[in-house]
Amino acid sequence: MNKNVVICPYCGEEIYGDYNYETGHTDYDCSSCDSHFTEDDFIECDKCGNLVYKDDINEITTNDTVEYLCNDCMNNSI
């Protein structure tokens, strides 16, 4: 998936990010449900590289290593 595209956690629509030159961050505005997110609201899956909403990512701790997996990668690793 493109790093500039995320899935809205509220309605499931694809949201294309817009770089905000004033803040130096990428903003994501969902036109379907009028929600607003920033790049800090998403975490990259360590396996596939997709950006996933921070409340929907799975945090796996093995020994002292933390790995973040999206639901698809989590289900495929079981």
PDB file with SEQRES, HELIX, SHEET and CRYST1 records, atoms N, CA, C and O in Angstrom:
SEQRES   1 A   78  MET ASN LYS ASN VAL VAL ILE CYS PRO TYR CYS GLY GLU          
SEQRES   2 A   78  GLU ILE TYR GLY ASP TYR ASN TYR GLU THR GLY HIS THR          
SEQRES   3 A   78  ASP TYR ASP CYS SER SER CYS ASP SER HIS PHE THR GLU          
SEQRES   4 A   78  ASP ASP PHE ILE GLU CYS ASP LYS CYS GLY ASN LEU VAL          
SEQRES   5 A   78  TYR LYS ASP ASP ILE ASN GLU ILE THR THR ASN ASP THR          
SEQRES   6 A   78  VAL GLU TYR LEU CYS ASN ASP CYS MET ASN ASN SER ILE          
HELIX    1 AA1 GLU A   39  ASP A   41  5                                   3    
HELIX    2 AA2 ASN A   71  ASN A   76  1                                   6    
SHEET    1 AA1 2 VAL A   5  ILE A   7  0                                        
SHEET    2 AA1 2 GLU A  14  TYR A  16 -1                                        
SHEET    1 AA2 3 ASP A  18  ASN A  20  0                                        
SHEET    2 AA2 3 HIS A  25  ASP A  29 -1                                        
SHEET    3 AA2 3 HIS A  36  THR A  38 -1                                        
SHEET    1 AA3 2 PHE A  42  GLU A  44  0                                        
SHEET    2 AA3 2 LEU A  51  TYR A  53 -1                                        
SHEET    1 AA4 2 ASN A  58  THR A  62  0                                        
SHEET    2 AA4 2 THR A  65  LEU A  69 -1                                        
CRYST1    1.000    1.000    1.000  90.00  90.00  90.00 P 1           1          
ATOM      1  N   MET A   1       0.847  -1.181   0.000  1.00  0.00           N  
ATOM      2  CA  MET A   1       0.000   0.000   0.000  1.00  0.00           C  
ATOM      3  C   MET A   1       0.888   1.238   0.000  1.00  0.00           C  
ATOM      4  O   MET A   1       1.974   1.238   0.580  1.00  0.00           O  
ATOM      5  N   ASN A   2       0.430   2.253  -0.634  1.00  0.00           N  
ATOM      6  CA  ASN A   2       1.121   3.533  -0.680  1.00  0.00           C  
ATOM      7  C   ASN A   2       1.162   4.145   0.719  1.00  0.00           C  
ATOM      8  O   ASN A   2       0.159   4.133   1.432  1.00  0.00           O  
ATOM      9  N   LYS A   3       2.306   4.674   1.108  1.00  0.00           N  
ATOM     10  CA  LYS A   3       2.453   5.293   2.425  1.00  0.00           C  
ATOM     11  C   LYS A   3       1.593   6.555   2.557  1.00  0.00           C  
ATOM     12  O   LYS A   3       1.384   7.057   3.662  1.00  0.00           O  
ATOM     13  N   ASN A   4       1.109   7.051   1.447  1.00  0.00           N  
ATOM     14  CA  ASN A   4       0.302   8.248   1.461  1.00  0.00           C  
ATOM     15  C   ASN A   4      -1.188   7.922   1.527  1.00  0.00           C  
ATOM     16  O   ASN A   4      -2.025   8.823   1.474  1.00  0.00           O  
ATOM     17  N   VAL A   5      -1.520   6.632   1.644  1.00  0.00           N  
ATOM     18  CA  VAL A   5      -2.909   6.200   1.695  1.00  0.00           C  
ATOM     19  C   VAL A   5      -3.130   5.388   2.960  1.00  0.00           C  
ATOM     20  O   VAL A   5      -2.356   4.480   3.266  1.00  0.00           O  
ATOM     21  N   VAL A   6      -4.193   5.717   3.700  1.00  0.00           N  
ATOM     22  CA  VAL A   6      -4.573   4.967   4.892  1.00  0.00           C  
ATOM     23  C   VAL A   6      -6.058   4.629   4.790  1.00  0.00           C  
ATOM     24  O   VAL A   6      -6.773   5.181   3.954  1.00  0.00           O  
ATOM     25  N   ILE A   7      -6.506   3.732   5.636  1.00  0.00           N  
ATOM     26  CA  ILE A   7      -7.919   3.385   5.722  1.00  0.00           C  
ATOM     27  C   ILE A   7      -8.504   4.096   6.936  1.00  0.00           C  
ATOM     28  O   ILE A   7      -7.972   3.995   8.041  1.00  0.00           O  
ATOM     29  N   CYS A   8      -9.600   4.812   6.724  1.00  0.00           N  
ATOM     30  CA  CYS A   8     -10.258   5.510   7.832  1.00  0.00           C  
ATOM     31  C   CYS A   8     -10.745   4.466   8.841  1.00  0.00           C  
ATOM     32  O   CYS A   8     -11.467   3.541   8.470  1.00  0.00           O  
ATOM     33  N   PRO A   9     -10.355   4.607  10.111  1.00  0.00           N  
ATOM     34  CA  PRO A   9     -10.772   3.624  11.113  1.00  0.00           C  
ATOM     35  C   PRO A   9     -12.256   3.698  11.459  1.00  0.00           C  
ATOM     36  O   PRO A   9     -12.791   2.780  12.081  1.00  0.00           O  
ATOM     37  N   TYR A  10     -12.929   4.782  11.062  1.00  0.00           N  
ATOM     38  CA  TYR A  10     -14.336   4.950  11.402  1.00  0.00           C  
ATOM     39  C   TYR A  10     -15.276   4.467  10.313  1.00  0.00           C  
ATOM     40  O   TYR A  10     -16.310   3.868  10.608  1.00  0.00           O  
ATOM     41  N   CYS A  11     -14.926   4.724   9.042  1.00  0.00           N  
ATOM     42  CA  CYS A  11     -15.859   4.359   7.971  1.00  0.00           C  
ATOM     43  C   CYS A  11     -15.272   3.405   6.935  1.00  0.00           C  
ATOM     44  O   CYS A  11     -16.009   2.876   6.103  1.00  0.00           O  
ATOM     45  N   GLY A  12     -13.943   3.173   6.968  1.00  0.00           N  
ATOM     46  CA  GLY A  12     -13.327   2.218   6.066  1.00  0.00           C  
ATOM     47  C   GLY A  12     -12.927   2.760   4.705  1.00  0.00           C  
ATOM     48  O   GLY A  12     -12.458   1.997   3.861  1.00  0.00           O  
ATOM     49  N   GLU A  13     -13.099   4.044   4.470  1.00  0.00           N  
ATOM     50  CA  GLU A  13     -12.723   4.660   3.193  1.00  0.00           C  
ATOM     51  C   GLU A  13     -11.211   4.864   3.116  1.00  0.00           C  
ATOM     52  O   GLU A  13     -10.547   5.072   4.131  1.00  0.00           O  
ATOM     53  N   GLU A  14     -10.678   4.801   1.889  1.00  0.00           N  
ATOM     54  CA  GLU A  14      -9.265   5.153   1.685  1.00  0.00           C  
ATOM     55  C   GLU A  14      -9.115   6.663   1.802  1.00  0.00           C  
ATOM     56  O   GLU A  14      -9.913   7.423   1.253  1.00  0.00           O  
ATOM     57  N   ILE A  15      -8.089   7.083   2.520  1.00  0.00           N  
ATOM     58  CA  ILE A  15      -7.807   8.513   2.678  1.00  0.00           C  
ATOM     59  C   ILE A  15      -6.417   8.776   2.136  1.00  0.00           C  
ATOM     60  O   ILE A  15      -5.456   8.105   2.514  1.00  0.00           O  
ATOM     61  N   TYR A  16      -6.312   9.750   1.253  1.00  0.00           N  
ATOM     62  CA  TYR A  16      -5.015  10.143   0.713  1.00  0.00           C  
ATOM     63  C   TYR A  16      -4.460  11.283   1.550  1.00  0.00           C  
ATOM     64  O   TYR A  16      -5.145  12.272   1.812  1.00  0.00           O  
ATOM     65  N   GLY A  17      -3.207  11.128   1.966  1.00  0.00           N  
ATOM     66  CA  GLY A  17      -2.577  12.126   2.812  1.00  0.00           C  
ATOM     67  C   GLY A  17      -2.124  13.341   2.033  1.00  0.00           C  
ATOM     68  O   GLY A  17      -1.745  13.254   0.865  1.00  0.00           O  
ATOM     69  N   ASP A  18      -2.171  14.471   2.706  1.00  0.00           N  
ATOM     70  CA  ASP A  18      -1.675  15.734   2.165  1.00  0.00           C  
ATOM     71  C   ASP A  18      -0.582  16.250   3.096  1.00  0.00           C  
ATOM     72  O   ASP A  18      -0.795  16.405   4.299  1.00  0.00           O  
ATOM     73  N   TYR A  19       0.589  16.512   2.522  1.00  0.00           N  
ATOM     74  CA  TYR A  19       1.693  17.021   3.330  1.00  0.00           C  
ATOM     75  C   TYR A  19       1.405  18.461   3.727  1.00  0.00           C  
ATOM     76  O   TYR A  19       1.099  19.295   2.874  1.00  0.00           O  
ATOM     77  N   ASN A  20       1.504  18.753   5.017  1.00  0.00           N  
ATOM     78  CA  ASN A  20       1.258  20.086   5.547  1.00  0.00           C  
ATOM     79  C   ASN A  20       2.611  20.760   5.767  1.00  0.00           C  
ATOM     80  O   ASN A  20       3.349  20.395   6.683  1.00  0.00           O  
ATOM     81  N   TYR A  21       2.929  21.728   4.941  1.00  0.00           N  
ATOM     82  CA  TYR A  21       4.237  22.391   5.013  1.00  0.00           C  
ATOM     83  C   TYR A  21       4.399  23.215   6.286  1.00  0.00           C  
ATOM     84  O   TYR A  21       5.525  23.444   6.727  1.00  0.00           O  
ATOM     85  N   GLU A  22       3.300  23.663   6.883  1.00  0.00           N  
ATOM     86  CA  GLU A  22       3.386  24.442   8.117  1.00  0.00           C  
ATOM     87  C   GLU A  22       3.798  23.568   9.299  1.00  0.00           C  
ATOM     88  O   GLU A  22       4.596  23.994  10.134  1.00  0.00           O  
ATOM     89  N   THR A  23       3.267  22.369   9.376  1.00  0.00           N  
ATOM     90  CA  THR A  23       3.564  21.484  10.512  1.00  0.00           C  
ATOM     91  C   THR A  23       4.673  20.493  10.203  1.00  0.00           C  
ATOM     92  O   THR A  23       5.303  19.967  11.121  1.00  0.00           O  
ATOM     93  N   GLY A  24       4.922  20.230   8.922  1.00  0.00           N  
ATOM     94  CA  GLY A  24       5.917  19.238   8.543  1.00  0.00           C  
ATOM     95  C   GLY A  24       5.407  17.815   8.661  1.00  0.00           C  
ATOM     96  O   GLY A  24       6.199  16.873   8.663  1.00  0.00           O  
ATOM     97  N   HIS A  25       4.101  17.645   8.758  1.00  0.00           N  
ATOM     98  CA  HIS A  25       3.490  16.328   8.899  1.00  0.00           C  
ATOM     99  C   HIS A  25       2.473  16.111   7.787  1.00  0.00           C  
ATOM    100  O   HIS A  25       2.058  17.051   7.110  1.00  0.00           O  
ATOM    101  N   THR A  26       2.083  14.853   7.615  1.00  0.00           N  
ATOM    102  CA  THR A  26       1.046  14.517   6.650  1.00  0.00           C  
ATOM    103  C   THR A  26      -0.296  14.480   7.368  1.00  0.00           C  
ATOM    104  O   THR A  26      -0.429  13.861   8.423  1.00  0.00           O  
ATOM    105  N   ASP A  27      -1.287  15.146   6.790  1.00  0.00           N  
ATOM    106  CA  ASP A  27      -2.648  15.155   7.324  1.00  0.00           C  
ATOM    107  C   ASP A  27      -3.532  14.263   6.478  1.00  0.00           C  
ATOM    108  O   ASP A  27      -3.357  14.170   5.263  1.00  0.00           O  
ATOM    109  N   TYR A  28      -4.486  13.604   7.126  1.00  0.00           N  
ATOM    110  CA  TYR A  28      -5.439  12.735   6.448  1.00  0.00           C  
ATOM    111  C   TYR A  28      -6.840  13.200   6.814  1.00  0.00           C  
ATOM    112  O   TYR A  28      -7.235  13.134   7.978  1.00  0.00           O  
ATOM    113  N   ASP A  29      -7.591  13.670   5.825  1.00  0.00           N  
ATOM    114  CA  ASP A  29      -8.953  14.138   6.040  1.00  0.00           C  
ATOM    115  C   ASP A  29      -9.918  13.232   5.287  1.00  0.00           C  
ATOM    116  O   ASP A  29      -9.843  13.116   4.064  1.00  0.00           O  
ATOM    117  N   CYS A  30     -10.821  12.594   6.018  1.00  0.00           N  
ATOM    118  CA  CYS A  30     -11.791  11.697   5.400  1.00  0.00           C  
ATOM    119  C   CYS A  30     -13.008  12.501   4.951  1.00  0.00           C  
ATOM    120  O   CYS A  30     -13.699  13.110   5.768  1.00  0.00           O  
ATOM    121  N   SER A  31     -13.255  12.494   3.662  1.00  0.00           N  
ATOM    122  CA  SER A  31     -14.397  13.242   3.144  1.00  0.00           C  
ATOM    123  C   SER A  31     -15.713  12.502   3.366  1.00  0.00           C  
ATOM    124  O   SER A  31     -16.779  13.115   3.327  1.00  0.00           O  
ATOM    125  N   SER A  32     -15.649  11.191   3.599  1.00  0.00           N  
ATOM    126  CA  SER A  32     -16.878  10.419   3.802  1.00  0.00           C  
ATOM    127  C   SER A  32     -17.497  10.653   5.175  1.00  0.00           C  
ATOM    128  O   SER A  32     -18.712  10.813   5.293  1.00  0.00           O  
ATOM    129  N   CYS A  33     -16.660  10.673   6.215  1.00  0.00           N  
ATOM    130  CA  CYS A  33     -17.218  10.842   7.566  1.00  0.00           C  
ATOM    131  C   CYS A  33     -16.706  12.097   8.262  1.00  0.00           C  
ATOM    132  O   CYS A  33     -16.997  12.319   9.437  1.00  0.00           O  
ATOM    133  N   ASP A  34     -15.936  12.927   7.534  1.00  0.00           N  
ATOM    134  CA  ASP A  34     -15.462  14.220   8.031  1.00  0.00           C  
ATOM    135  C   ASP A  34     -14.515  14.099   9.233  1.00  0.00           C  
ATOM    136  O   ASP A  34     -14.470  14.988  10.083  1.00  0.00           O  
ATOM    137  N   SER A  35     -13.759  12.991   9.300  1.00  0.00           N  
ATOM    138  CA  SER A  35     -12.785  12.810  10.377  1.00  0.00           C  
ATOM    139  C   SER A  35     -11.425  13.343   9.927  1.00  0.00           C  
ATOM    140  O   SER A  35     -11.120  13.366   8.735  1.00  0.00           O  
ATOM    141  N   HIS A  36     -10.619  13.768  10.891  1.00  0.00           N  
ATOM    142  CA  HIS A  36      -9.295  14.308  10.608  1.00  0.00           C  
ATOM    143  C   HIS A  36      -8.253  13.531  11.407  1.00  0.00           C  
ATOM    144  O   HIS A  36      -8.430  13.266  12.596  1.00  0.00           O  
ATOM    145  N   PHE A  37      -7.170  13.173  10.732  1.00  0.00           N  
ATOM    146  CA  PHE A  37      -6.073  12.444  11.370  1.00  0.00           C  
ATOM    147  C   PHE A  37      -4.749  13.057  10.934  1.00  0.00           C  
ATOM    148  O   PHE A  37      -4.675  13.763   9.928  1.00  0.00           O  
ATOM    149  N   THR A  38      -3.706  12.773  11.712  1.00  0.00           N  
ATOM    150  CA  THR A  38      -2.350  13.154  11.318  1.00  0.00           C  
ATOM    151  C   THR A  38      -1.529  11.870  11.207  1.00  0.00           C  
ATOM    152  O   THR A  38      -1.999  10.792  11.570  1.00  0.00           O  
ATOM    153  N   GLU A  39      -0.317  11.993  10.711  1.00  0.00           N  
ATOM    154  CA  GLU A  39       0.535  10.811  10.558  1.00  0.00           C  
ATOM    155  C   GLU A  39       0.824  10.150  11.904  1.00  0.00           C  
ATOM    156  O   GLU A  39       1.139   8.961  11.950  1.00  0.00           O  
ATOM    157  N   ASP A  40       0.722  10.906  13.004  1.00  0.00           N  
ATOM    158  CA  ASP A  40       0.960  10.346  14.336  1.00  0.00           C  
ATOM    159  C   ASP A  40      -0.143   9.387  14.776  1.00  0.00           C  
ATOM    160  O   ASP A  40       0.034   8.637  15.736  1.00  0.00           O  
ATOM    161  N   ASP A  41      -1.282   9.405  14.077  1.00  0.00           N  
ATOM    162  CA  ASP A  41      -2.389   8.516  14.406  1.00  0.00           C  
ATOM    163  C   ASP A  41      -2.221   7.126  13.807  1.00  0.00           C  
ATOM    164  O   ASP A  41      -3.021   6.231  14.083  1.00  0.00           O  
ATOM    165  N   PHE A  42      -1.188   6.936  12.991  1.00  0.00           N  
ATOM    166  CA  PHE A  42      -0.992   5.667  12.306  1.00  0.00           C  
ATOM    167  C   PHE A  42       0.394   5.101  12.605  1.00  0.00           C  
ATOM    168  O   PHE A  42       1.362   5.843  12.770  1.00  0.00           O  
ATOM    169  N   ILE A  43       0.468   3.771  12.671  1.00  0.00           N  
ATOM    170  CA  ILE A  43       1.728   3.061  12.918  1.00  0.00           C  
ATOM    171  C   ILE A  43       1.951   2.110  11.753  1.00  0.00           C  
ATOM    172  O   ILE A  43       1.012   1.481  11.266  1.00  0.00           O  
ATOM    173  N   GLU A  44       3.189   2.010  11.312  1.00  0.00           N  
ATOM    174  CA  GLU A  44       3.530   1.134  10.193  1.00  0.00           C  
ATOM    175  C   GLU A  44       3.644  -0.309  10.653  1.00  0.00           C  
ATOM    176  O   GLU A  44       4.318  -0.605  11.640  1.00  0.00           O  
ATOM    177  N   CYS A  45       2.979  -1.207   9.927  1.00  0.00           N  
ATOM    178  CA  CYS A  45       3.104  -2.639  10.201  1.00  0.00           C  
ATOM    179  C   CYS A  45       4.530  -3.070   9.862  1.00  0.00           C  
ATOM    180  O   CYS A  45       5.034  -2.770   8.780  1.00  0.00           O  
ATOM    181  N   ASP A  46       5.174  -3.773  10.792  1.00  0.00           N  
ATOM    182  CA  ASP A  46       6.557  -4.192  10.586  1.00  0.00           C  
ATOM    183  C   ASP A  46       6.701  -5.276   9.526  1.00  0.00           C  
ATOM    184  O   ASP A  46       7.798  -5.494   9.012  1.00  0.00           O  
ATOM    185  N   LYS A  47       5.613  -5.955   9.195  1.00  0.00           N  
ATOM    186  CA  LYS A  47       5.697  -7.043   8.219  1.00  0.00           C  
ATOM    187  C   LYS A  47       5.370  -6.582   6.798  1.00  0.00           C  
ATOM    188  O   LYS A  47       6.133  -6.863   5.873  1.00  0.00           O  
ATOM    189  N   CYS A  48       4.247  -5.876   6.606  1.00  0.00           N  
ATOM    190  CA  CYS A  48       3.828  -5.503   5.244  1.00  0.00           C  
ATOM    191  C   CYS A  48       4.064  -4.031   4.915  1.00  0.00           C  
ATOM    192  O   CYS A  48       4.042  -3.650   3.745  1.00  0.00           O  
ATOM    193  N   GLY A  49       4.290  -3.199   5.936  1.00  0.00           N  
ATOM    194  CA  GLY A  49       4.568  -1.789   5.694  1.00  0.00           C  
ATOM    195  C   GLY A  49       3.341  -0.897   5.597  1.00  0.00           C  
ATOM    196  O   GLY A  49       3.485   0.313   5.420  1.00  0.00           O  
ATOM    197  N   ASN A  50       2.131  -1.458   5.708  1.00  0.00           N  
ATOM    198  CA  ASN A  50       0.922  -0.638   5.653  1.00  0.00           C  
ATOM    199  C   ASN A  50       0.814   0.235   6.900  1.00  0.00           C  
ATOM    200  O   ASN A  50       1.246  -0.149   7.987  1.00  0.00           O  
ATOM    201  N   LEU A  51       0.234   1.407   6.720  1.00  0.00           N  
ATOM    202  CA  LEU A  51      -0.037   2.275   7.859  1.00  0.00           C  
ATOM    203  C   LEU A  51      -1.394   1.887   8.433  1.00  0.00           C  
ATOM    204  O   LEU A  51      -2.386   1.807   7.708  1.00  0.00           O  
ATOM    205  N   VAL A  52      -1.431   1.645   9.742  1.00  0.00           N  
ATOM    206  CA  VAL A  52      -2.636   1.173  10.419  1.00  0.00           C  
ATOM    207  C   VAL A  52      -2.945   2.124  11.570  1.00  0.00           C  
ATOM    208  O   VAL A  52      -2.040   2.604  12.252  1.00  0.00           O  
ATOM    209  N   TYR A  53      -4.245   2.393  11.780  1.00  0.00           N  
ATOM    210  CA  TYR A  53      -4.659   3.266  12.879  1.00  0.00           C  
ATOM    211  C   TYR A  53      -4.096   2.721  14.193  1.00  0.00           C  
ATOM    212  O   TYR A  53      -4.140   1.515  14.438  1.00  0.00           O  
ATOM    213  N   LYS A  54      -3.577   3.598  15.023  1.00  0.00           N  
ATOM    214  CA  LYS A  54      -2.827   3.201  16.218  1.00  0.00           C  
ATOM    215  C   LYS A  54      -3.636   2.339  17.194  1.00  0.00           C  
ATOM    216  O   LYS A  54      -3.051   1.532  17.916  1.00  0.00           O  
ATOM    217  N   ASP A  55      -4.954   2.488  17.233  1.00  0.00           N  
ATOM    218  CA  ASP A  55      -5.766   1.666  18.131  1.00  0.00           C  
ATOM    219  C   ASP A  55      -6.071   0.296  17.536  1.00  0.00           C  
ATOM    220  O   ASP A  55      -6.578  -0.578  18.239  1.00  0.00           O  
ATOM    221  N   ASP A  56      -5.771   0.092  16.250  1.00  0.00           N  
ATOM    222  CA  ASP A  56      -6.079  -1.167  15.569  1.00  0.00           C  
ATOM    223  C   ASP A  56      -4.847  -2.023  15.299  1.00  0.00           C  
ATOM    224  O   ASP A  56      -4.966  -3.104  14.721  1.00  0.00           O  
ATOM    225  N   ILE A  57      -3.673  -1.563  15.705  1.00  0.00           N  
ATOM    226  CA  ILE A  57      -2.442  -2.319  15.446  1.00  0.00           C  
ATOM    227  C   ILE A  57      -2.201  -3.288  16.609  1.00  0.00           C  
ATOM    228  O   ILE A  57      -2.559  -3.004  17.752  1.00  0.00           O  
ATOM    229  N   ASN A  58      -1.600  -4.411  16.305  1.00  0.00           N  
ATOM    230  CA  ASN A  58      -1.277  -5.407  17.324  1.00  0.00           C  
ATOM    231  C   ASN A  58       0.180  -5.241  17.736  1.00  0.00           C  
ATOM    232  O   ASN A  58       1.078  -5.277  16.895  1.00  0.00           O  
ATOM    233  N   GLU A  59       0.409  -5.063  19.016  1.00  0.00           N  
ATOM    234  CA  GLU A  59       1.769  -4.906  19.537  1.00  0.00           C  
ATOM    235  C   GLU A  59       2.215  -6.242  20.136  1.00  0.00           C  
ATOM    236  O   GLU A  59       1.650  -6.712  21.124  1.00  0.00           O  
ATOM    237  N   ILE A  60       3.225  -6.838  19.529  1.00  0.00           N  
ATOM    238  CA  ILE A  60       3.723  -8.141  19.955  1.00  0.00           C  
ATOM    239  C   ILE A  60       5.096  -7.939  20.595  1.00  0.00           C  
ATOM    240  O   ILE A  60       5.999  -7.377  19.976  1.00  0.00           O  
ATOM    241  N   THR A  61       5.242  -8.394  21.818  1.00  0.00           N  
ATOM    242  CA  THR A  61       6.534  -8.289  22.513  1.00  0.00           C  
ATOM    243  C   THR A  61       7.120  -9.682  22.678  1.00  0.00           C  
ATOM    244  O   THR A  61       6.520 -10.553  23.309  1.00  0.00           O  
ATOM    245  N   THR A  62       8.290  -9.877  22.107  1.00  0.00           N  
ATOM    246  CA  THR A  62       9.017 -11.137  22.232  1.00  0.00           C  
ATOM    247  C   THR A  62      10.381 -10.815  22.832  1.00  0.00           C  
ATOM    248  O   THR A  62      11.165 -10.063  22.254  1.00  0.00           O  
ATOM    249  N   ASN A  63      10.652 -11.397  24.004  1.00  0.00           N  
ATOM    250  CA  ASN A  63      11.862 -11.047  24.762  1.00  0.00           C  
ATOM    251  C   ASN A  63      11.861  -9.535  24.961  1.00  0.00           C  
ATOM    252  O   ASN A  63      10.959  -9.023  25.625  1.00  0.00           O  
ATOM    253  N   ASP A  64      12.808  -8.812  24.429  1.00  0.00           N  
ATOM    254  CA  ASP A  64      12.838  -7.356  24.576  1.00  0.00           C  
ATOM    255  C   ASP A  64      12.527  -6.643  23.271  1.00  0.00           C  
ATOM    256  O   ASP A  64      12.778  -5.445  23.145  1.00  0.00           O  
ATOM    257  N   THR A  65      11.982  -7.367  22.298  1.00  0.00           N  
ATOM    258  CA  THR A  65      11.696  -6.802  20.982  1.00  0.00           C  
ATOM    259  C   THR A  65      10.202  -6.555  20.830  1.00  0.00           C  
ATOM    260  O   THR A  65       9.388  -7.429  21.129  1.00  0.00           O  
ATOM    261  N   VAL A  66       9.845  -5.362  20.366  1.00  0.00           N  
ATOM    262  CA  VAL A  66       8.442  -5.023  20.111  1.00  0.00           C  
ATOM    263  C   VAL A  66       8.225  -4.988  18.612  1.00  0.00           C  
ATOM    264  O   VAL A  66       8.988  -4.363  17.875  1.00  0.00           O  
ATOM    265  N   GLU A  67       7.176  -5.667  18.166  1.00  0.00           N  
ATOM    266  CA  GLU A  67       6.837  -5.704  16.745  1.00  0.00           C  
ATOM    267  C   GLU A  67       5.382  -5.276  16.606  1.00  0.00           C  
ATOM    268  O   GLU A  67       4.531  -5.668  17.405  1.00  0.00           O  
ATOM    269  N   TYR A  68       5.100  -4.462  15.578  1.00  0.00           N  
ATOM    270  CA  TYR A  68       3.744  -4.015  15.301  1.00  0.00           C  
ATOM    271  C   TYR A  68       3.230  -4.721  14.063  1.00  0.00           C  
ATOM    272  O   TYR A  68       3.863  -4.675  13.008  1.00  0.00           O  
ATOM    273  N   LEU A  69       2.063  -5.386  14.189  1.00  0.00           N  
ATOM    274  CA  LEU A  69       1.477  -6.120  13.066  1.00  0.00           C  
ATOM    275  C   LEU A  69       0.035  -5.689  12.843  1.00  0.00           C  
ATOM    276  O   LEU A  69      -0.731  -5.516  13.792  1.00  0.00           O  
ATOM    277  N   CYS A  70      -0.326  -5.516  11.562  1.00  0.00           N  
ATOM    278  CA  CYS A  70      -1.725  -5.252  11.215  1.00  0.00           C  
ATOM    279  C   CYS A  70      -2.505  -6.558  11.403  1.00  0.00           C  
ATOM    280  O   CYS A  70      -1.904  -7.618  11.581  1.00  0.00           O  
ATOM    281  N   ASN A  71      -3.824  -6.487  11.364  1.00  0.00           N  
ATOM    282  CA  ASN A  71      -4.645  -7.681  11.581  1.00  0.00           C  
ATOM    283  C   ASN A  71      -4.398  -8.752  10.528  1.00  0.00           C  
ATOM    284  O   ASN A  71      -4.384  -9.938  10.858  1.00  0.00           O  
ATOM    285  N   ASP A  72      -4.203  -8.363   9.262  1.00  0.00           N  
ATOM    286  CA  ASP A  72      -3.943  -9.349   8.208  1.00  0.00           C  
ATOM    287  C   ASP A  72      -2.651 -10.109   8.478  1.00  0.00           C  
ATOM    288  O   ASP A  72      -2.629 -11.337   8.393  1.00  0.00           O  
ATOM    289  N   CYS A  73      -1.582  -9.403   8.800  1.00  0.00           N  
ATOM    290  CA  CYS A  73      -0.299 -10.063   9.074  1.00  0.00           C  
ATOM    291  C   CYS A  73      -0.369 -10.875  10.363  1.00  0.00           C  
ATOM    292  O   CYS A  73       0.249 -11.934  10.470  1.00  0.00           O  
ATOM    293  N   MET A  74      -1.118 -10.379  11.333  1.00  0.00           N  
ATOM    294  CA  MET A  74      -1.278 -11.103  12.595  1.00  0.00           C  
ATOM    295  C   MET A  74      -1.992 -12.432  12.345  1.00  0.00           C  
ATOM    296  O   MET A  74      -1.579 -13.465  12.873  1.00  0.00           O  
ATOM    297  N   ASN A  75      -3.048 -12.413  11.552  1.00  0.00           N  
ATOM    298  CA  ASN A  75      -3.804 -13.631  11.255  1.00  0.00           C  
ATOM    299  C   ASN A  75      -2.993 -14.615  10.423  1.00  0.00           C  
ATOM    300  O   ASN A  75      -3.137 -15.827  10.582  1.00  0.00           O  
ATOM    301  N   ASN A  76      -2.138 -14.103   9.536  1.00  0.00           N  
ATOM    302  CA  ASN A  76      -1.316 -14.969   8.693  1.00  0.00           C  
ATOM    303  C   ASN A  76      -0.130 -15.567   9.438  1.00  0.00           C  
ATOM    304  O   ASN A  76       0.456 -16.546   8.976  1.00  0.00           O  
ATOM    305  N   SER A  77       0.231 -15.000  10.575  1.00  0.00           N  
ATOM    306  CA  SER A  77       1.389 -15.503  11.310  1.00  0.00           C  
ATOM    307  C   SER A  77       0.998 -16.542  12.360  1.00  0.00           C  
ATOM    308  O   SER A  77       1.865 -17.153  12.986  1.00  0.00           O  
ATOM    309  N   ILE A  78      -0.290 -16.739  12.548  1.00  0.00           N  
ATOM    310  CA  ILE A  78      -0.756 -17.716  13.555  1.00  0.00           C  
ATOM    311  C   ILE A  78      -0.815 -19.095  12.942  1.00  0.00           C  
ATOM    312  O   ILE A  78      -1.181 -20.056  13.618  1.00  0.00           O  
TER     313      ILE A  78                                                      
END                                                                             
